[in-house]
Amino acid sequence: MVKNSPPPGADGIAPDAVMVSLYEAQKTIYPRSVSGLFSNWRWGFVFLTQLVFYGLPWLEWGQRQAVLFDLGSRRFYIFNLVLYPQDFIYLAGLLVISALSLFLFTAVAGRLWCGYACPQTVYTEIFLWIEHKVEGDRSARMRLDGSPMSLEKLVKKSLKHLVWGMVAAWTGFSFVGYFTPIRELGMEFLQTHMDSWEVFWVIFYGFATYGNAGFMREQVCKYMCPYARFQSAMFDKDTLIVTYDTQRGEPRGARSRKVDPAPLNLGACVDCSLCVQVCPTGIDIRKGLQYECINCGACADVCDTVMDKMGYARGLIKYSTQNAIQNGWSRAQTLRRVIRPRVLIYAVILAAISLGLLVSLATRTPLKVDVVRDRGVLARIVQGGKIENVYRLQLMNATETVQRYKLSVTGLPGLIVASDELVAVGATESRWVAVRVQMPYDAAPAGSHPIQFEIAAQDAPARIIEKSVFIVPR
């Protein structure tokens, strides 16, 4: 105890002690609904992304689902493409393209992905729209949450959560529909015969959607998403961001629309705080660039409506760059600086990799072959005085028709395929085939000799050469 400090009370705490919390109390954010250019863009992406997500599993291609990731049979169907795990390089290319796209869009206009197309943003918009329709706008929701429990409150809250739960459940069901044919999944659900793993993933993904979009919302963007933390490394002073024009807006203050602000020494900002009320993460854009900002443009939309009512020029809050605001550049000057060497380099690399991936997919051979020397059967001398090695070939047909493949082998004098040279493989199937290869006894010295297997399709332009070795015993 510090000398001369007051004696503790009965509970052991000094009477003038102050309890200080190390954590800020979390305040509920009630975003106000807004309309405008950027809001329309945001809803356009909501409709587009959900049309793709919910619609693709129901789209048929021939006699199957157009997009299906069949993990059980290790085949991935994407329209007319049939991919195997050996095609992992295409997934790597897709991830590289996604990363470069993120770098490019961020260098050009900040967190465009976060503000318009991120699943967290999209589903939060959907859940907020449901909340608005059931409980009312911002002020009505605040009054409802602050009021004691009543029949009206119980009905509205129950209805809201019921609709949320239905959307979340359908989202989880659609997600699993990419891995199990969705029509079969629907029949299994109606007959209560769904597999335990299917039930688990429907519930898991649905619960994640329900929790993230219904309750966590901005907490995911502010505290869980790593992109919010490292985005500043991709920004510079020529990156387009949602920006408040301090020089034009300050000093801020309320006034009548009929009053000239100049004699009052006021800027264009009327300090209505609507930009804060519409923000999904609850920040004040007038305080400058903040990592919580997801660049959705809601504050710009609502500020433009206020400027229209006051008879002022739009653009007090707008997409602009730090250099443009500081130097008072025009839109043309701003855009010229946005298209800078860094952006051009990203764009060229992205275009080159995307083109290479598309060309590779278009020209890929619809056949995969693995050659494994059968270690259970040693090189041996067989009838006729020939040396025989046995191999196992895995033939993977990446087409949706039955294919017949002719097998041949080269690399040593007199080398032949002693087993069936023609092998049939079903549509999108993989088959292991035992292949016996023989050559005359004295055609090569003892040791290991490189050979090549050639596998050619009879009814398709598919031809593959795979290397192996032929063992001549001593």
C-alpha positions, 0 to 999 in steps of 0.5 A: 500500500502506498504511504498516506493512501486512504485505508481500504474499505470492507471489500479491500478496495480504497474508497477513491479507487477507479476501475478502468477497463482495458477493453472498449465496450462494443457498440451496436451499429445500426446502418441507415439505408441509403440509395445512390450510384455506389449503392446501386453498384453494390446491389448489382454485385449482390444480385450477380454473385448470388445468381452465380452462387445459387444458380450454378449448381442447378445448371445442367451440362449434357447429362450432369451438373455443369459445375461439380467437384466430385471429391469421392471420385476425384473428378472436377467438372466445370462445364465441358472440362473434366479435371483430375487432381493431377491438374492442380497446376490450374488451381495454382494458376487461378490462385495466382490470378486472384492474388494479382487481381487483388493487388491490381484492384487495390492499387487502383481503387483500394478495397473494392473487393471488400466494398462490393463483392466480398461474401461478408459484405454481400450477405451482410447487405442481404441480412440488413435488407431483411432486417430493414423490411421486418423491423424498419429503418435505423431509428425504428430498429434502435427504438425496438432494441431499446424497448422492453419485450412485447408481443410486437418485438417478439413477433418482429425478432422471431420473423427476422431470425426465421428469414435469416435462418432460411437464407442461411440454410439455403446458402449452406445447402447450395454450398454442399450442392457443389460437391454432391449433385444438388438434385440428388441432395434435394431428394436425400433431404426430402427422404431424410437420407442425407449423409452425415457429412452433408448434414454437417457441412450444410449446418456449418456453412449455414451457421457461419453465414447466419452468425457472420452476416447477422451478428458479427458483421463489421467485426469480421471486417475490422478484427478477423479479416487479415486484408484490412491489416495489410491493405495499407502496404498496397496503397499510395497517394495515387490510389482512389479511396473514399475521401472527405474533402477537408479543404472544402468541408471545414469548418463544419457546422449546421445552417439553413439552406437559405444562408450563405455559409461564407459570412459564417466562416463555414465549409460545405459540411453541415455536420449532419453525421449521416455519413457516419449513420450509413457506414457499415463499420461505424467510422467517421470518414471525415477523420481521414483514411482508416483501416476499417473503411471498406470503400463501399461508397455509402457515405459518398451517396448520402453526402451527395443527397445532402449537397443536393438539398443544400444546393451545393456541388456534389463530391464533398465525399467522393472517390479520389486520391490523397494527391488529388485532394491536396493539389486540387486536381480535376477528374482527368488529372486524377485518373491520369495519375491513377494509371501509373507504372505500378498499375500497368505492370500488375495489369500486364502480368495479370493479362499474360498469366490469364491468357496463358491459363486459358490457352493451356486449358484450351489446348490440354490433352484430355488424357492423363497417364501414370506409369508405374513399374510393377515391383511385385514382378521382377524382370524375367526370361519368358517363353521364346527367350525374351526378357519381360518387364511388367508395368502398371499404367493408370489411364485417366480419360478426361472426356465424357465419351468412352475412349480406346487407347493404343499402347506402344513402346520404344527405346530399345531394339525389338521392344514390343507390348506383349499384352493387349495393345488396345485398352478401352476406358469409360467416360471420365473414368480412371483405369489401371492396366497391367502391361507386359513389355518384352524384347529379345534376350541379347538386344541390350546389355544388362542394366537399366535402360530408358524407354518411352510409352506412347498412348494414343486415342483412337477417336480423339486427338490425344497422344501422350508419351511417358518415360520409364525404364526397362530392366535387363537382368544379369 
